Amino acid sequence: MNITSKKNISNVFELLGIIVIVLFLFFPIAWIILTAFKSGNDVFSLKVIFTPTIENFKTILGSSYEFGAYYLNSIIVVFFTLIITMPLSLLAAYSLSRFDIIGKNFLLFMILSTQFIPLIINAIPFFTIFKNWGILDTPVALIIVNLGQTIPYAIWLIKEFIDGVPKGIEEAAEMDGASKFGVIWHVIIPIAKPGIITATVFCFVIVWNEFMFALILTNQKAVTLPVALSYFVGENGVIWNEMAAAGLLYAIPTIIFMLIVRKQFVKGMSAGAIK
């Protein structure tokens, strides 16, 4: 067997391996999509061809589940968390990257160490504090909790990209009369944009999928989508068709968000891998 034949056989096995992996990854997604349009009688049927229905979507968006309200809660929490996280993280990352701060290494260590503390440890303190403040079962409580997760993560990620920006470019901008904020806006942000987008994506995913604190700190008014999905599990089992429809709606914002920022996200991930 010559080298060309061996290479062709190797390519065939590689292709088969890729196909198997893709099928393994996308089969659950395909199952959810199909189940979302099935009636209760067809849920456990393996038939690919069936009469689709949108009754599941009508049910979950109706008054019985209040899924629309939960959707709005999730959007509010994610939006305000990101709006606060990204500017603060950018300024903090720039300061830690460019300024000689006393105890900077210790400060960086403390910021990083927050990511290794089990979140459940903070549940009771947060619950007690928010109860005294009167903000339990409100989006404000969830925003505060999520900021504790997203800001340290974003600072570390953005700082790595700012470290890679040559200081000479900033000095040239300052010689042209730019202020520090002008340098950040016109120099740092455009160059570090892939890193900022990458941090935004990860923070979005963290907040959008946050379940534990949303379960503990909310009861009715501020319930978010991850908690709302658990409502389809009842005493008589799981309502799979309605849960699948809810899961499909739950995934749509993430898909849209990734389609919008995918190019910058790939650049950011590639740059991070090179570093």
C-alpha positions in Angstrom: 0.0 0.0 0.0 1.5 3.3 -1.1 1.6 6.5 0.9 -1.2 8.1 -1.1 -3.6 5.2 -0.3 -2.7 5.3 3.4 -3.4 9.1 3.4 -6.8 8.6 1.7 -7.7 5.9 4.2 -6.6 8.2 7.1 -8.7 11.1 5.6 -11.8 8.8 5.4 -11.4 7.8 9.1 -11.0 11.4 10.1 -14.1 12.4 8.1 -16.1 9.6 9.7 -14.9 10.6 13.2 -15.9 14.2 12.5 -19.4 13.1 11.3 -19.9 11.0 14.4 -18.8 13.8 16.7 -21.1 16.3 14.9 -24.1 13.9 15.1 -23.3 13.3 18.8 -23.3 17.0 19.5 -26.3 18.0 17.4 -28.6 15.1 18.0 -29.9 16.5 21.4 -30.5 19.9 19.7 -32.4 18.3 16.8 -34.4 16.2 19.4 -35.4 19.4 21.3 -36.4 21.2 18.1 -38.6 18.3 17.0 -40.1 17.7 20.4 -41.0 21.4 20.7 -43.4 21.0 17.7 -44.9 17.6 18.9 -48.1 17.1 20.7 -48.2 15.3 24.1 -49.1 12.0 22.4 -46.2 12.1 20.0 -43.4 13.1 22.5 -42.2 9.5 23.1 -42.6 8.5 19.4 -39.4 8.1 17.4 -41.2 9.2 14.2 -39.4 12.0 12.4 -42.4 12.7 10.2 -45.4 14.0 12.3 -48.0 16.7 12.3 -46.2 19.8 13.8 -48.1 22.0 16.2 -47.4 25.3 17.9 -49.7 24.7 20.8 -46.7 24.2 23.1 -45.5 27.7 22.4 -49.1 29.1 22.9 -49.3 27.3 26.2 -46.0 28.4 27.7 -46.6 32.0 26.6 -50.0 32.0 28.0 -51.1 33.2 31.5 -50.6 29.8 33.2 -46.8 29.9 33.0 -46.1 33.6 32.6 -43.1 32.7 30.5 -43.0 36.1 28.9 -42.5 37.7 32.3 -39.6 35.4 33.1 -38.1 36.1 29.7 -38.2 39.8 30.4 -36.6 39.3 33.8 -33.7 37.4 32.3 -33.2 40.2 29.6 -33.3 42.9 32.3 -30.7 41.1 34.5 -28.4 40.3 31.6 -28.6 43.8 30.1 -27.9 45.8 33.2 -25.2 43.4 34.4 -23.3 43.7 31.2 -23.9 47.5 31.0 -22.2 47.8 34.5 -19.7 45.1 34.1 -17.9 46.0 30.9 -17.1 49.7 31.5 -16.0 49.0 35.1 -13.9 46.0 34.0 -12.3 47.9 31.1 -11.2 50.8 33.4 -10.0 48.4 36.1 -8.1 46.2 33.6 -6.5 49.3 32.0 -5.4 50.6 35.5 -4.0 47.2 36.5 -2.2 46.9 33.2 -0.7 50.4 32.8 -0.3 51.9 36.3 2.2 50.9 39.0 -0.2 50.3 41.8 1.1 49.3 45.3 0.2 45.7 45.9 -0.9 45.1 42.3 0.1 41.5 42.3 -1.8 40.8 45.5 -4.8 42.6 44.2 -4.7 40.5 41.0 -4.5 37.4 43.1 -7.5 38.4 45.2 -9.5 39.2 42.1 -8.6 35.8 40.6 -9.3 34.0 43.9 -12.9 35.0 43.8 -13.4 32.7 40.9 -12.4 29.7 43.0 -14.7 30.3 45.9 -17.8 28.0 45.7 -20.8 30.2 45.0 -23.0 28.3 47.4 -20.9 29.8 50.3 -22.2 33.2 49.5 -25.9 32.2 49.2 -26.9 32.7 52.9 -25.0 36.0 53.3 -26.6 37.4 50.2 -30.0 36.2 51.2 -29.7 37.8 54.6 -28.4 41.1 53.3 -30.9 41.4 50.5 -33.7 40.5 52.9 -32.6 43.3 55.2 -32.4 45.7 52.2 -35.9 44.6 51.0 -34.7 43.6 47.5 -35.3 39.9 47.6 -37.2 38.6 44.6 -36.1 41.6 42.5 -33.9 41.9 39.5 -31.6 44.2 41.5 -30.6 41.4 43.8 -29.7 39.2 40.8 -27.8 42.0 39.1 -25.7 42.5 42.3 -24.9 38.8 42.6 -24.0 38.4 39.0 -21.7 41.4 39.1 -19.6 39.5 41.7 -19.1 36.8 39.1 -18.7 38.8 35.9 -16.5 41.7 36.9 -13.5 39.7 38.2 -13.7 37.4 35.2 -13.9 40.3 32.7 -11.0 42.2 34.4 -8.6 39.3 34.0 -9.6 38.6 30.4 -9.5 42.2 29.2 -6.2 42.9 31.1 -4.5 40.2 29.1 -5.5 41.9 25.8 -4.5 45.4 27.0 -1.1 44.0 28.1 -0.5 43.2 24.4 -1.2 46.7 23.2 2.2 48.5 22.7 2.6 51.5 25.0 4.2 53.5 22.2 0.8 53.8 20.5 -0.7 55.4 23.7 2.3 57.7 24.1 1.9 58.9 20.5 -1.8 59.6 21.1 -1.0 61.5 24.3 1.6 63.6 22.5 -1.1 64.5 20.1 -3.1 65.9 23.0 -5.3 62.9 23.9 -6.4 62.5 27.5 -6.3 59.1 29.3 -10.0 58.6 28.5 -9.3 59.6 24.9 -6.5 57.1 24.7 -8.8 54.4 26.1 -11.7 55.2 23.7 -9.7 55.8 20.5 -6.7 53.4 21.0 -7.3 50.7 23.6 -10.9 49.8 22.8 -10.4 49.5 19.0 -7.3 47.4 19.4 -8.6 45.3 22.3 -12.0 45.0 20.8 -11.8 41.2 20.2 -10.9 40.7 23.9 -13.7 42.9 25.1 -16.2 41.1 22.9 -14.9 37.7 24.1 -15.3 38.9 27.7 -18.8 40.1 26.9 -19.8 36.8 25.4 -18.6 34.8 28.4 -20.2 37.2 30.8 -23.5 37.0 28.8 -23.4 33.2 29.0 -22.6 33.2 32.8 -25.5 35.5 33.6 -28.0 34.1 31.1 -27.5 30.6 32.5 -27.2 31.5 36.2 -29.5 29.2 38.1 -28.5 28.8 41.8 -28.9 32.4 43.0 -31.9 32.9 40.8 -33.5 29.9 42.5 -32.5 31.0 46.1 -33.1 34.8 45.8 -36.3 34.8 43.8 -39.8 33.5 44.4 -42.2 34.8 41.9 -41.7 38.4 40.6 -38.0 38.1 39.5 -37.9 34.5 38.4 -35.5 34.0 35.4 -35.6 31.5 32.6 -33.3 28.8 34.0 -35.5 28.6 37.1 -38.7 28.8 34.9 -37.6 25.7 33.0 -37.8 23.7 36.2 -41.5 24.4 36.4 -42.1 21.9 33.7 -41.1 19.1 36.1 -44.2 18.2 38.1 -45.4 15.4 40.4 -46.6 13.4 37.4 -43.3 13.7 35.5 -41.8 16.1 33.0 -43.9 17.8 30.4 -41.3 17.2 27.7 -43.0 18.9 24.7 -43.6 22.2 26.6 -40.1 22.1 28.2 -38.6 21.6 24.7 -40.5 24.6 23.4 -39.4 26.7 26.4 -35.8 25.5 25.9 -35.9 26.5 22.2 -37.1 30.0 23.1 -34.5 30.1 25.9 -31.7 29.4 23.4 -32.7 32.0 20.8 -31.1 35.1 22.4 -27.8 33.2 22.8 -27.8 32.1 19.2 -28.6 35.6 17.9 -26.0 37.2 20.2 -23.3 34.7 18.9 -24.3 35.4 15.3 -23.8 39.1 15.8 -20.4 38.9 17.5 -19.0 35.7 16.1 -16.2 37.2 14.0 -14.8 39.3 16.9 -15.3 36.4 19.3 -13.2 34.1 17.1 -10.5 36.8 16.8 -10.5 37.1 20.6 -10.3 33.4 21.2 -7.6 33.0 18.6 -5.5 35.8 20.1 -6.0 34.3 23.6 -4.8 30.9 22.3 -1.7 32.5 20.8 -0.9 34.2 24.1 
